[in-house]
Each structure stands twice: as C-alpha cells, then as structure tokens.
Amino acid sequence: MGVKLRVTLIKSTVGTNPSARGTVRALGLRRIGQSAEFDDGPAMRGQVRAVRYLLDIEEVAAAPTKKKRATATTRKSSAAAKKEEAES
C-alpha cells in the first residue's frame, strides 16, 4: 500500500520549548520509549522534522488491509425476526 512512519520518543521533553512539547503530544507520545505509527505524508514529515532531536524515526511497510465482502442479504433486527417467526 505505502509507507508508514514509526516514531519513538527517545528523549524527555523536559527543558524543551513549549512548541516542541506540543508537537510531541500531538504525535500522541507521552513517555520515553512509547511508539506510534503514522501514514507518511508531507504534514507528518514536517511534524517529525520539527522534533527530530527527541525521536527515533523508522520507515515501515504498511500492513495490507482486509477488504470487506459485499453481501446481498441484510440483517433483520431481532424484533423483526421475532415478528416473522410469530407469523409463520
């Protein structure tokens, strides 16, 4: 499918400027050693670049997604199913 970025917080945000702390929090990272994966794109690359001195960055292959099968039947609600059984 594409490439994902796995970012891991490797340094503390204590003592960094408030905008760097905000960027790390926006990436969803709270603790040292915590990782998160994101779709690769210009906006994400910009965020990661802004705090690259706090992060470990890896490119990983995106896992293939399962496609849902289209079904022709629809589920009936339990009330409709009971009513149909009662009529039979």
TIBAVO-564165 format. One record per residue: residue in three letters; x, y, z of N, C-alpha, C in turn. Coordinates in steps of 0.02 Angstrom, whole numbers. Layout:
N
> resn, n_east, n_north, n_up, ca_east, ca_north, ca_up, c_east, c_north, c_up
> ALA, X, Y, Z, X, Y, Z, X, Y, Z
...
//
This chain:
88
> resn, n_east, n_north, n_up, ca_east, ca_north, ca_up, c_east, c_north, c_up
> MET, 42, -59, 0, 0, 0, 0, 44, 62, 0
> GLY, 85, 69, 51, 127, 129, 55, 174, 121, 113
> VAL, 201, 177, 133, 249, 177, 187, 219, 211, 248
> LYS, 235, 185, 306, 215, 216, 368, 277, 237, 405
> LEU, 270, 285, 449, 324, 308, 491, 311, 283, 562
> ARG, 360, 250, 592, 356, 231, 662, 401, 279, 700
> VAL, 373, 318, 744, 412, 366, 783, 411, 344, 856
> THR, 470, 348, 888, 478, 329, 957, 510, 387, 994
> LEU, 482, 404, 1051, 510, 457, 1092, 570, 430, 1129
> ILE, 630, 459, 1118, 690, 433, 1149, 721, 481, 1199
> LYS, 698, 544, 1199, 723, 593, 1246, 664, 628, 1280
> SER, 675, 652, 1340, 623, 686, 1377, 609, 755, 1347
> THR, 547, 776, 1355, 528, 842, 1331, 539, 896, 1384
> VAL, 561, 876, 1444, 576, 924, 1497, 633, 968, 1474
> GLY, 624, 1033, 1479, 676, 1080, 1459, 674, 1101, 1387
> THR, 628, 1072, 1348, 621, 1093, 1278, 571, 1151, 1274
> ASN, 569, 1183, 1217, 523, 1238, 1211, 450, 1213, 1207
> PRO, 402, 1254, 1227, 333, 1232, 1229, 305, 1206, 1162
> SER, 328, 1235, 1107, 302, 1211, 1042, 327, 1140, 1028
> ALA, 387, 1123, 1048, 412, 1055, 1039, 373, 1006, 1082
> ARG, 358, 1026, 1143, 318, 983, 1187, 248, 972, 1157
> GLY, 220, 1025, 1129, 154, 1019, 1098, 155, 974, 1037
> THR, 208, 977, 998, 214, 935, 939, 220, 861, 959
> VAL, 259, 848, 1010, 266, 778, 1034, 199, 753, 1060
> ARG, 162, 795, 1095, 96, 774, 1120, 48, 764, 1062
> ALA, 53, 805, 1011, 9, 798, 952, 23, 732, 916
> LEU, 84, 709, 920, 102, 644, 891, 77, 586, 935
> GLY, 50, 602, 993, 22, 550, 1037, 74, 517, 1081
> LEU, 131, 548, 1089, 185, 519, 1128, 188, 552, 1197
> ARG, 187, 512, 1249, 188, 538, 1316, 249, 516, 1355
> ARG, 271, 455, 1345, 326, 427, 1384, 386, 409, 1341
> ILE, 444, 411, 1370, 504, 390, 1335, 496, 316, 1318
> GLY, 511, 298, 1257, 504, 229, 1234, 437, 214, 1201
> GLN, 390, 259, 1206, 324, 249, 1175, 330, 261, 1100
> SER, 296, 218, 1061, 298, 223, 988, 229, 234, 960
> ALA, 227, 261, 900, 164, 270, 864, 180, 265, 789
> GLU, 131, 241, 750, 139, 236, 678, 91, 282, 643
> PHE, 115, 315, 591, 76, 363, 554, 86, 352, 479
> ASP, 35, 369, 439, 42, 369, 367, 93, 422, 347
> ASP, 135, 405, 300, 186, 451, 277, 155, 505, 233
> GLY, 173, 566, 246, 148, 622, 206, 187, 685, 225
> PRO, 179, 737, 185, 217, 798, 198, 203, 830, 266
> ALA, 141, 829, 288, 124, 859, 353, 156, 820, 410
> MET, 153, 754, 405, 183, 712, 458, 258, 719, 458
> ARG, 288, 721, 399, 361, 730, 394, 382, 797, 426
> GLY, 341, 848, 417, 357, 913, 446, 354, 912, 522
> GLN, 303, 879, 549, 298, 873, 622, 358, 835, 650
> VAL, 374, 780, 618, 430, 738, 642, 495, 777, 636
> ARG, 504, 813, 581, 566, 851, 572, 575, 905, 625
> ALA, 520, 934, 647, 524, 988, 697, 551, 963, 764
> VAL, 540, 900, 780, 563, 874, 845, 608, 812, 836
> ARG, 644, 810, 781, 685, 751, 764, 739, 736, 817
> TYR, 760, 786, 855, 811, 776, 906, 783, 739, 967
> LEU, 717, 730, 971, 685, 694, 1026, 661, 624, 1005
> LEU, 662, 610, 941, 630, 550, 914, 679, 503, 880
> ASP, 658, 440, 875, 689, 391, 832, 637, 377, 778
> ILE, 656, 383, 715, 608, 377, 660, 628, 317, 616
> GLU, 578, 275, 601, 588, 218, 556, 534, 219, 503
> GLU, 552, 198, 443, 503, 187, 390, 485, 113, 391
> VAL, 421, 98, 394, 398, 28, 394, 347, 19, 339
> ALA, 344, -41, 313, 295, -56, 260, 226, -59, 292
> ALA, 178, -30, 259, 109, -30, 284, 81, -100, 278
> ALA, 44, -122, 328, 13, -188, 327, -45, -187, 278
> PRO, -54, -240, 240, -110, -241, 193, -176, -242, 232
> THR, -225, -207, 205, -290, -204, 238, -337, -256, 208
> LYS, -380, -283, 250, -429, -331, 226, -486, -295, 191
> LYS, -507, -322, 136, -564, -294, 101, -627, -328, 127
> LYS, -678, -290, 138, -741, -318, 161, -780, -343, 101
> ARG, -811, -401, 110, -852, -428, 57, -919, -393, 56
> ALA, -944, -381, -3, -1010, -353, -11, -1061, -410, -6
> THR, -1111, -402, 35, -1162, -453, 42, -1228, -428, 16
> ALA, -1266, -473, -13, -1331, -454, -41, -1385, -457, 12
> THR, -1374, -495, 64, -1425, -501, 117, -1415, -446, 169
> THR, -1470, -428, 199, -1466, -380, 253, -1490, -413, 316
> ARG, -1464, -391, 371, -1485, -419, 435, -1551, -387, 457
> LYS, -1592, -429, 486, -1655, -404, 513, -1645, -392, 587
> SER, -1678, -343, 613, -1674, -331, 685, -1707, -389, 721
> SER, -1690, -398, 784, -1717, -454, 822, -1793, -448, 828
> ALA, -1819, -387, 833, -1892, -379, 837, -1925, -401, 772
> ALA, -1896, -383, 715, -1924, -402, 651, -1920, -478, 641
> ALA, -1866, -509, 665, -1858, -581, 659, -1910, -617, 702
> LYS, -1922, -593, 763, -1972, -624, 806, -2042, -617, 777
> LYS, -2056, -559, 748, -2122, -547, 718, -2133, -595, 660
> GLU, -2080, -605, 620, -2085, -650, 562, -2094, -722, 585
> GLU, -2061, -742, 638, -2069, -810, 665, -2141, -820, 691
> ALA, -2168, -769, 723, -2235, -774, 751, -2287, -781, 696
> GLU, -2276, -748, 639, -2323, -752, 584, -2320, -820, 549
> SER, -2263, -855, 553, -2257, -919, 519, -2294, -975, 553
//
